[in-house]
Amino acid sequence: MIDLIGTSWNLLSMILVFPSETISLITSCVRSSNLGVLWNGAKTDHFTPSRGLRQGDALSPYLFVLFMEKLSLSIQHKVLSGIWKPIHVSKGGPQLSHILFADDVMLFCEASIEQVKVVIDTLDEFFSASGLRINTFKSKAMCSRMVQGEIKQEIQDISTIKFVADLGHYLGFPLVKGRVSRNVYNDVVDKVSKRLSTGKGNILNKARRAYLVKSVTTAIPVHTMQLHYLPTYVCNRLVKMEMSFLWGGNGLSRTWNYVHWNMVTTPKRFGGLGIREARLTNLALLGKLVWNKLHNKDKFWVKVLSHKYMGKKSVWMNKKHNTPSITWRGIQHAITNFSAGYSFRVGSGDSSIWNIDWTQLGPLCQLVPLFNISDSVMCLKDVWNDGRWNLQGLATMIPTDIV
C-alpha cells in the first residue's frame, strides 16, 4: 500500500508529457489547495502545502497512475538488465515482477536476501524522487513452503514487512492458498443474510421483496462469482435465503412456496419473476473468462494460465490437474458445462488451411512434420463439406488428434 501524502510536485512536472500550457494548467490545479488545522477546537490560519495530492480530487487518481508508471518502468529496466529476478508461475512461462492497481502494488522476486535488497533499493529510489511512502502496516509478504525459516526471518528483518500464511481478501476476492473449503465463502453468505434478514421484509409486499432479492443477488455474490466456482452448499444456502425472504419476509424461517423456484428464476418475458439462479449466474460469469481465453490471448493473465495449464492445446482439450488454482478450477467447470453447446463452424472458408490458426493449436503448417507442395493453395472450404471433413483430396497426412 502506497500513500498519496508527500507526492513531489517537481517530479510531477517532469513526468507530464503534455504541451506546456496543459502542464501549467494541471500543476496550478494541484498547487492551488489551501489547508487548515483544528487545534484544540480552534481553527488555525490557512497555509499552502508544498507537496501531496488531494484525496477526493477527480484529477488525483490520474496523476497517481503516472507516478506508478514511473515505478513500473524502473522495475522493468532492472528486470531487463538482470538485476531484478522475477518469478515464473510455470517453467518457461511469462515473467511476473509486479502488478499495479490503484495505490496497491504486488511485487514478485526470488526469495533471497540479495533480491529483497534489490527490491528495497528500487523502492527507495522511487520514494526519494516522488516523495511517496510505503505503508508497512498494511503490507504483507508470502513465500513458498520450500523457503527456510531462517531466510524468512532475515527477509522480514530487512524489509520490516511481516510474513503471513493467508493474504485474506482483496477487493472482495478471497486470496486463497492451498485447498479451498466452503468456509472461505462465509463472508458472501453472511452479507446476503444480513441484507435479507432485516425487519424490512415484514413490512414489504411480495413485489418489493422480489425487487430486493434481485438487487441483493445481482450485487453481493456476483463479485466473487466472476473468478470462483462456488461450492454447491453455498449456492443452495443463497437460494434458500432468497426463497425464505421472498415468501416469508425474514429470510430465516421456512415458509410455503407459492410457485416452483424454476418459475421464479424464469425471465419475466416468459412469465417468471426474473430472479437469477445462483449456479447459472456463476457459470455465466466464469464463461466470460473462457471467452477471454479464446478471443483475448494477448492479456497477461491469459498467457500465464494458458502456459501453466494448457500448453499448446486448445481450451476445449484441457485435462484436469491435481492441484489447479481456484480460478482455473472455475474455468474448468465452465468449460465442462459449455463444451456440449460448442461446435466448429467454418465461415467463408477462404482462409488458408496451412497458415491460419483455425485449430487454436497454431498454424497447421507447424503441427505437421511436412506437407505436400500441391496442398499449399488449399483453403478450408476445399476440405469442409456439409459439416464434415473431406481429407481425401489432401496429399498430406494430418494427425487424427488435430482434426
Secondary structure, 3 states (H helix, E strand, C coil): CEECCCCCHHHHHHHCCCCHHHHHHHHHHHHCCCECCEECCEECCCECCCCCCCCCCCCHHHHHHHHHHHHHHHHHHHHHCCCCCCEECCCCCCEECEEEECCEEEECCCCCHHHHHHHHHHHHHHHHHHCCEECCCCCCECCCCCCCHHHHHHHHHHHCCCECCCCCEECCEECCCCCCCHHHHHHHHHHHHHHHCCHHHHCCCHHHHHHHHHHHHCCCCHHHHCCCCCCHHHHHHHHHHHHHHHHCCCCCCCCCCCCCHHHHCCCHHHCCCCCCCHHHHHHHHHHHHHHHHHHCCCCHHHHHHHHHHHCCCCHHHCCCCCCCCHHHHHHHHHHHHHHHHCCCCCCCCCCECCCCCCCCCCCHHHCCCCCCHHHCCCEHHHCEECCEECHHHCCCCCCCCCC
